[in-house]
Amino acid sequence: MQELILVFVVALFVFGPKKLPELSRALGRGVREMKRALRGVKDSFDEAESRIEESVSLETRPEVPEKEEKTEVPEPMKQVEKPGPDEEGPEEKKDDG
């Protein structure tokens, strides 16, 4: 903050109190135009980047075939018998150990 005050005092001595507001306005306009130009360049780069990313993603996207809906149970699954109430299933086997 002290540096800014020092610059202001030096500018006041160099340009005088009558020219200082005019120079400040011109400097403000210049800074505003510079920001606007930089924003335009940044927007152009962002747009180009998004277009490149889109084209790359379209080129590298693998084509996935549509899945067929299967409503019928395959034959091997139909042949599997469920254990009856008096039979033990594989998870109910007792260890005789």
VMD Tcl script that builds the backbone (N, CA, C; Angstrom):
set m [mol new atoms 291]
animate dup $m
set s [atomselect $m all]
$s set {name element resname resid chain x y z} {
  {N N MET 1 A 0.825 -1.191 0.000}
  {CA C MET 1 A 0.000 0.000 0.000}
  {C C MET 1 A 0.871 1.257 0.000}
  {N N GLN 2 A 1.989 1.188 0.697}
  {CA C GLN 2 A 2.877 2.355 0.761}
  {C C GLN 2 A 3.476 2.673 -0.606}
  {N N GLU 3 A 3.740 1.617 -1.375}
  {CA C GLU 3 A 4.311 1.833 -2.706}
  {C C GLU 3 A 3.327 2.582 -3.601}
  {N N LEU 4 A 2.055 2.235 -3.476}
  {CA C LEU 4 A 1.025 2.879 -4.282}
  {C C LEU 4 A 0.908 4.369 -3.947}
  {N N ILE 5 A 0.992 4.687 -2.676}
  {CA C ILE 5 A 0.946 6.094 -2.249}
  {C C ILE 5 A 2.160 6.843 -2.785}
  {N N LEU 6 A 3.319 6.213 -2.738}
  {CA C LEU 6 A 4.546 6.838 -3.245}
  {C C LEU 6 A 4.431 7.106 -4.750}
  {N N VAL 7 A 3.906 6.140 -5.493}
  {CA C VAL 7 A 3.724 6.320 -6.937}
  {C C VAL 7 A 2.754 7.468 -7.200}
  {N N PHE 8 A 1.678 7.548 -6.443}
  {CA C PHE 8 A 0.705 8.625 -6.609}
  {C C PHE 8 A 1.341 9.992 -6.353}
  {N N VAL 9 A 2.146 10.108 -5.302}
  {CA C VAL 9 A 2.795 11.383 -4.969}
  {C C VAL 9 A 3.781 11.780 -6.066}
  {N N VAL 10 A 4.554 10.821 -6.562}
  {CA C VAL 10 A 5.513 11.121 -7.638}
  {C C VAL 10 A 4.761 11.559 -8.894}
  {N N ALA 11 A 3.666 10.860 -9.231}
  {CA C ALA 11 A 2.874 11.236 -10.405}
  {C C ALA 11 A 2.280 12.627 -10.232}
  {N N LEU 12 A 1.881 12.963 -9.032}
  {CA C LEU 12 A 1.327 14.286 -8.758}
  {C C LEU 12 A 2.368 15.371 -8.999}
  {N N PHE 13 A 3.605 15.129 -8.569}
  {CA C PHE 13 A 4.673 16.109 -8.795}
  {C C PHE 13 A 5.064 16.194 -10.265}
  {N N VAL 14 A 5.112 15.051 -10.951}
  {CA C VAL 14 A 5.567 15.035 -12.344}
  {C C VAL 14 A 4.520 15.653 -13.271}
  {N N PHE 15 A 3.246 15.233 -13.154}
  {CA C PHE 15 A 2.221 15.670 -14.096}
  {C C PHE 15 A 1.397 16.855 -13.610}
  {N N GLY 16 A 1.359 17.103 -12.344}
  {CA C GLY 16 A 0.586 18.228 -11.813}
  {C C GLY 16 A -0.844 17.829 -11.512}
  {N N PRO 17 A -1.512 18.617 -10.672}
  {CA C PRO 17 A -2.876 18.270 -10.253}
  {C C PRO 17 A -3.914 18.386 -11.363}
  {N N LYS 18 A -3.653 19.173 -12.408}
  {CA C LYS 18 A -4.638 19.333 -13.483}
  {C C LYS 18 A -4.599 18.168 -14.473}
  {N N LYS 19 A -3.432 17.608 -14.728}
  {CA C LYS 19 A -3.295 16.529 -15.707}
  {C C LYS 19 A -3.529 15.149 -15.087}
  {N N LEU 20 A -3.398 15.023 -13.783}
  {CA C LEU 20 A -3.479 13.716 -13.130}
  {C C LEU 20 A -4.836 13.022 -13.331}
  {N N PRO 21 A -5.992 13.678 -13.179}
  {CA C PRO 21 A -7.274 12.988 -13.430}
  {C C PRO 21 A -7.413 12.500 -14.870}
  {N N GLU 22 A -6.945 13.301 -15.810}
  {CA C GLU 22 A -7.007 12.916 -17.219}
  {C C GLU 22 A -6.140 11.687 -17.484}
  {N N LEU 23 A -4.943 11.674 -16.930}
  {CA C LEU 23 A -4.056 10.521 -17.092}
  {C C LEU 23 A -4.632 9.281 -16.407}
  {N N SER 24 A -5.257 9.465 -15.265}
  {CA C SER 24 A -5.872 8.333 -14.554}
  {C C SER 24 A -6.998 7.720 -15.380}
  {N N ARG 25 A -7.823 8.574 -15.986}
  {CA C ARG 25 A -8.900 8.078 -16.840}
  {C C ARG 25 A -8.346 7.296 -18.025}
  {N N ALA 26 A -7.323 7.843 -18.658}
  {CA C ALA 26 A -6.723 7.166 -19.813}
  {C C ALA 26 A -6.109 5.828 -19.395}
  {N N LEU 27 A -5.457 5.816 -18.249}
  {CA C LEU 27 A -4.863 4.575 -17.752}
  {C C LEU 27 A -5.954 3.551 -17.437}
  {N N GLY 28 A -7.047 3.998 -16.834}
  {CA C GLY 28 A -8.173 3.102 -16.534}
  {C C GLY 28 A -8.780 2.505 -17.786}
  {N N ARG 29 A -8.958 3.339 -18.821}
  {CA C ARG 29 A -9.485 2.838 -20.097}
  {C C ARG 29 A -8.549 1.809 -20.714}
  {N N GLY 30 A -7.262 2.109 -20.662}
  {CA C GLY 30 A -6.279 1.176 -21.222}
  {C C GLY 30 A -6.291 -0.170 -20.508}
  {N N VAL 31 A -6.371 -0.124 -19.191}
  {CA C VAL 31 A -6.416 -1.372 -18.420}
  {C C VAL 31 A -7.693 -2.143 -18.733}
  {N N ARG 32 A -8.821 -1.442 -18.836}
  {CA C ARG 32 A -10.101 -2.085 -19.148}
  {C C ARG 32 A -10.056 -2.750 -20.521}
  {N N GLU 33 A -9.505 -2.050 -21.516}
  {CA C GLU 33 A -9.404 -2.621 -22.863}
  {C C GLU 33 A -8.469 -3.825 -22.885}
  {N N MET 34 A -7.395 -3.755 -22.111}
  {CA C MET 34 A -6.456 -4.874 -22.035}
  {C C MET 34 A -7.146 -6.099 -21.425}
  {N N LYS 35 A -7.923 -5.894 -20.368}
  {CA C LYS 35 A -8.651 -7.009 -19.749}
  {C C LYS 35 A -9.653 -7.606 -20.722}
  {N N ARG 36 A -10.349 -6.751 -21.463}
  {CA C ARG 36 A -11.333 -7.222 -22.434}
  {C C ARG 36 A -10.651 -8.051 -23.530}
  {N N ALA 37 A -9.510 -7.572 -24.001}
  {CA C ALA 37 A -8.780 -8.304 -25.039}
  {C C ALA 37 A -8.285 -9.650 -24.510}
  {N N LEU 38 A -7.763 -9.658 -23.298}
  {CA C LEU 38 A -7.291 -10.914 -22.710}
  {C C LEU 38 A -8.440 -11.896 -22.508}
  {N N ARG 39 A -9.602 -11.394 -22.101}
  {CA C ARG 39 A -10.768 -12.255 -21.922}
  {C C ARG 39 A -11.184 -12.861 -23.264}
  {N N GLY 40 A -11.121 -12.049 -24.338}
  {CA C GLY 40 A -11.461 -12.555 -25.667}
  {C C GLY 40 A -10.511 -13.644 -26.126}
  {N N VAL 41 A -9.225 -13.450 -25.874}
  {CA C VAL 41 A -8.232 -14.465 -26.248}
  {C C VAL 41 A -8.466 -15.740 -25.442}
  {N N LYS 42 A -8.727 -15.592 -24.148}
  {CA C LYS 42 A -8.970 -16.758 -23.290}
  {C C LYS 42 A -10.208 -17.510 -23.757}
  {N N ASP 43 A -11.273 -16.791 -24.092}
  {CA C ASP 43 A -12.494 -17.433 -24.581}
  {C C ASP 43 A -12.236 -18.188 -25.881}
  {N N SER 44 A -11.418 -17.608 -26.769}
  {CA C SER 44 A -11.089 -18.278 -28.027}
  {C C SER 44 A -10.335 -19.579 -27.772}
  {N N PHE 45 A -9.368 -19.531 -26.856}
  {CA C PHE 45 A -8.611 -20.738 -26.528}
  {C C PHE 45 A -9.510 -21.789 -25.877}
  {N N ASP 46 A -10.396 -21.369 -24.984}
  {CA C ASP 46 A -11.303 -22.314 -24.328}
  {C C ASP 46 A -12.225 -22.982 -25.345}
  {N N GLU 47 A -12.718 -22.198 -26.300}
  {CA C GLU 47 A -13.600 -22.746 -27.325}
  {C C GLU 47 A -12.850 -23.748 -28.206}
  {N N ALA 48 A -11.629 -23.387 -28.610}
  {CA C ALA 48 A -10.828 -24.296 -29.431}
  {C C ALA 48 A -10.505 -25.570 -28.657}
  {N N GLU 49 A -10.198 -25.430 -27.376}
  {CA C GLU 49 A -9.881 -26.601 -26.554}
  {C C GLU 49 A -11.084 -27.533 -26.442}
  {N N SER 50 A -12.264 -26.975 -26.249}
  {CA C SER 50 A -13.456 -27.819 -26.123}
  {C C SER 50 A -13.770 -28.520 -27.443}
  {N N ARG 51 A -13.547 -27.838 -28.562}
  {CA C ARG 51 A -13.767 -28.480 -29.868}
  {C C ARG 51 A -12.790 -29.632 -30.082}
  {N N ILE 52 A -11.536 -29.421 -29.706}
  {CA C ILE 52 A -10.528 -30.474 -29.856}
  {C C ILE 52 A -10.874 -31.659 -28.965}
  {N N GLU 53 A -11.243 -31.398 -27.714}
  {CA C GLU 53 A -11.607 -32.482 -26.800}
  {C C GLU 53 A -12.810 -33.249 -27.320}
  {N N GLU 54 A -13.770 -32.542 -27.884}
  {CA C GLU 54 A -14.960 -33.195 -28.419}
  {C C GLU 54 A -14.608 -34.090 -29.601}
  {N N SER 55 A -13.760 -33.592 -30.507}
  {CA C SER 55 A -13.398 -34.401 -31.671}
  {C C SER 55 A -12.556 -35.602 -31.265}
  {N N VAL 56 A -11.686 -35.431 -30.283}
  {CA C VAL 56 A -10.867 -36.554 -29.816}
  {C C VAL 56 A -11.741 -37.595 -29.140}
  {N N SER 57 A -12.697 -37.161 -28.336}
  {CA C SER 57 A -13.561 -38.123 -27.645}
  {C C SER 57 A -14.443 -38.871 -28.639}
  {N N LEU 58 A -14.849 -38.223 -29.718}
  {CA C LEU 58 A -15.654 -38.905 -30.726}
  {C C LEU 58 A -14.824 -39.926 -31.490}
  {N N GLU 59 A -13.553 -39.615 -31.723}
  {CA C GLU 59 A -12.683 -40.525 -32.461}
  {C C GLU 59 A -12.271 -41.723 -31.621}
  {N N THR 60 A -12.084 -41.539 -30.336}
  {CA C THR 60 A -11.577 -42.618 -29.488}
  {C C THR 60 A -12.672 -43.365 -28.752}
  {N N ARG 61 A -13.909 -42.951 -28.888}
  {CA C ARG 61 A -15.002 -43.623 -28.189}
  {C C ARG 61 A -15.214 -45.003 -28.806}
  {N N PRO 62 A -15.119 -46.063 -27.999}
  {CA C PRO 62 A -15.340 -47.398 -28.558}
  {C C PRO 62 A -16.818 -47.602 -28.853}
  {N N GLU 63 A -17.057 -48.301 -29.933}
  {CA C GLU 63 A -18.442 -48.571 -30.285}
  {C C GLU 63 A -18.904 -49.783 -29.493}
  {N N VAL 64 A -19.891 -49.583 -28.677}
  {CA C VAL 64 A -20.416 -50.649 -27.839}
  {C C VAL 64 A -21.680 -51.180 -28.497}
  {N N PRO 65 A -21.685 -52.483 -28.801}
  {CA C PRO 65 A -22.904 -53.020 -29.409}
  {C C PRO 65 A -24.034 -53.013 -28.386}
  {N N GLU 66 A -25.228 -52.873 -28.894}
  {CA C GLU 66 A -26.379 -52.854 -28.004}
  {C C GLU 66 A -26.564 -54.235 -27.390}
  {N N LYS 67 A -26.882 -54.254 -26.112}
  {CA C LYS 67 A -27.077 -55.521 -25.418}
  {C C LYS 67 A -28.454 -56.070 -25.759}
  {N N GLU 68 A -28.471 -57.375 -25.986}
  {CA C GLU 68 A -29.741 -58.023 -26.254}
  {C C GLU 68 A -30.357 -58.422 -24.923}
  {N N GLU 69 A -31.624 -58.190 -24.787}
  {CA C GLU 69 A -32.304 -58.593 -23.568}
  {C C GLU 69 A -32.601 -60.083 -23.650}
  {N N LYS 70 A -32.187 -60.805 -22.618}
  {CA C LYS 70 A -32.422 -62.245 -22.586}
  {C C LYS 70 A -33.547 -62.519 -21.601}
  {N N THR 71 A -34.598 -63.087 -22.115}
  {CA C THR 71 A -35.727 -63.407 -21.253}
  {C C THR 71 A -35.787 -64.902 -20.977}
  {N N GLU 72 A -35.136 -65.702 -21.796}
  {CA C GLU 72 A -35.181 -67.145 -21.639}
  {C C GLU 72 A -33.991 -67.608 -20.814}
  {N N VAL 73 A -34.216 -68.563 -19.929}
  {CA C VAL 73 A -33.152 -69.116 -19.101}
  {C C VAL 73 A -32.373 -70.115 -19.949}
  {N N PRO 74 A -31.044 -70.068 -19.916}
  {CA C PRO 74 A -30.254 -71.010 -20.708}
  {C C PRO 74 A -30.523 -72.458 -20.278}
  {N N GLU 75 A -30.336 -73.388 -21.197}
  {CA C GLU 75 A -30.606 -74.810 -20.964}
  {C C GLU 75 A -29.868 -75.378 -19.750}
  {N N PRO 76 A -28.557 -75.141 -19.559}
  {CA C PRO 76 A -27.887 -75.731 -18.386}
  {C C PRO 76 A -28.514 -75.281 -17.073}
  {N N MET 77 A -29.034 -74.082 -17.013}
  {CA C MET 77 A -29.650 -73.590 -15.790}
  {C C MET 77 A -30.974 -74.303 -15.521}
  {N N LYS 78 A -31.656 -74.713 -16.563}
  {CA C LYS 78 A -32.925 -75.413 -16.388}
  {C C LYS 78 A -32.705 -76.809 -15.815}
  {N N GLN 79 A -31.550 -77.412 -16.106}
  {CA C GLN 79 A -31.286 -78.780 -15.694}
  {C C GLN 79 A -30.823 -78.885 -14.245}
  {N N VAL 80 A -30.454 -77.789 -13.608}
  {CA C VAL 80 A -29.981 -77.825 -12.230}
  {C C VAL 80 A -31.165 -78.072 -11.311}
  {N N GLU 81 A -31.005 -79.064 -10.432}
  {CA C GLU 81 A -32.083 -79.381 -9.504}
  {C C GLU 81 A -31.789 -78.747 -8.160}
  {N N LYS 82 A -32.816 -78.259 -7.518}
  {CA C LYS 82 A -32.661 -77.693 -6.192}
  {C C LYS 82 A -32.742 -78.831 -5.181}
  {N N PRO 83 A -31.965 -78.750 -4.074}
  {CA C PRO 83 A -32.047 -79.808 -3.061}
  {C C PRO 83 A -33.408 -79.769 -2.362}
  {N N GLY 84 A -33.897 -80.942 -2.019}
  {CA C GLY 84 A -35.180 -81.040 -1.331}
  {C C GLY 84 A -35.037 -80.639 0.126}
  {N N PRO 85 A -36.140 -80.654 0.882}
  {CA C PRO 85 A -36.081 -80.242 2.282}
  {C C PRO 85 A -35.250 -81.177 3.156}
  {N N ASP 86 A -35.172 -82.472 2.826}
  {CA C ASP 86 A -34.394 -83.400 3.631}
  {C C ASP 86 A -32.959 -83.550 3.131}
  {N N GLU 87 A -32.623 -82.937 1.998}
  {CA C GLU 87 A -31.257 -82.990 1.465}
  {C C GLU 87 A -30.501 -81.738 1.878}
  {N N GLU 88 A -29.194 -81.900 2.046}
  {CA C GLU 88 A -28.361 -80.749 2.402}
  {C C GLU 88 A -27.819 -80.101 1.134}
  {N N GLY 89 A -27.870 -78.778 1.108}
  {CA C GLY 89 A -27.295 -78.038 -0.004}
  {C C GLY 89 A -25.805 -77.848 0.232}
  {N N PRO 90 A -25.056 -77.302 -0.717}
  {CA C PRO 90 A -23.607 -77.139 -0.558}
  {C C PRO 90 A -23.228 -76.238 0.612}
  {N N GLU 91 A -24.058 -75.258 0.952}
  {CA C GLU 91 A -23.706 -74.357 2.037}
  {C C GLU 91 A -24.068 -74.932 3.399}
  {N N GLU 92 A -24.851 -76.033 3.436}
  {CA C GLU 92 A -25.282 -76.595 4.705}
  {C C GLU 92 A -24.481 -77.827 5.107}
  {N N LYS 93 A -23.442 -78.175 4.377}
  {CA C LYS 93 A -22.665 -79.371 4.688}
  {C C LYS 93 A -22.030 -79.229 6.053}
  {N N LYS 94 A -22.099 -80.316 6.818}
  {CA C LYS 94 A -21.535 -80.322 8.161}
  {C C LYS 94 A -20.135 -80.899 8.113}
  {N N ASP 95 A -19.280 -80.383 8.951}
  {CA C ASP 95 A -17.901 -80.859 9.021}
  {C C ASP 95 A -17.825 -81.955 10.077}
  {N N ASP 96 A -17.381 -83.145 9.700}
  {CA C ASP 96 A -17.280 -84.270 10.632}
  {C C ASP 96 A -15.925 -84.306 11.313}
  {N N GLY 97 A -15.201 -83.257 11.343}
  {CA C GLY 97 A -13.854 -83.176 11.755}
  {C C GLY 97 A -13.517 -83.236 13.129}
}
mol reanalyze $m
mol bondsrecalc $m
mol representation Tube
mol addrep $m
